[in-house]
Amino acid sequence: MMMRYGIMIFNALRWKIWIGQQEYETMEGMKFEIRIQDDYYVAFLGKDDEWFVTIEEDVCFVLRTLEVYKVRIVSDDLILEGYVPF
């Protein structure tokens, strides 16, 4: 399993992951690692009224739509833009 580094940004109605020039979809429940200060933490993407991530199964924070988040994700978990399985 190869880890890929990229950024996660808000695009219209949902979050997208960009690795190089390629855009990937996100979905609720998606697992990735998010960078906070100098460390990466395992996170799960969620949505109720707002988009949020859950870290270490008990810490949640709301994602700010104007923020750019550094992420890393296993290559096999990436979903090409336009290929959402539902």
Rosetta blueprint (number, residue, H / E / L):
1 M L
2 M L
3 M E
4 R E
5 Y E
6 G E
7 I E
8 M E
9 I E
10 F E
11 N E
12 A L
13 L L
14 R E
15 W E
16 K E
17 I E
18 W E
19 I E
20 G L
21 Q L
22 Q E
23 E E
24 Y E
25 E E
26 T L
27 M L
28 E L
29 G L
30 M L
31 K E
32 F E
33 E E
34 I E
35 R E
36 I E
37 Q L
38 D L
39 D E
40 Y E
41 Y E
42 V E
43 A E
44 F E
45 L E
46 G E
47 K E
48 D L
49 D L
50 E L
51 W E
52 F E
53 V E
54 T E
55 I E
56 E L
57 E L
58 D L
59 V E
60 C E
61 F E
62 V E
63 L L
64 R L
65 T L
66 L L
67 E L
68 V L
69 Y E
70 K E
71 V E
72 R E
73 I E
74 V E
75 S H
76 D H
77 D H
78 L L
79 I E
80 L E
81 E L
82 G L
83 Y L
84 V L
85 P L
86 F L
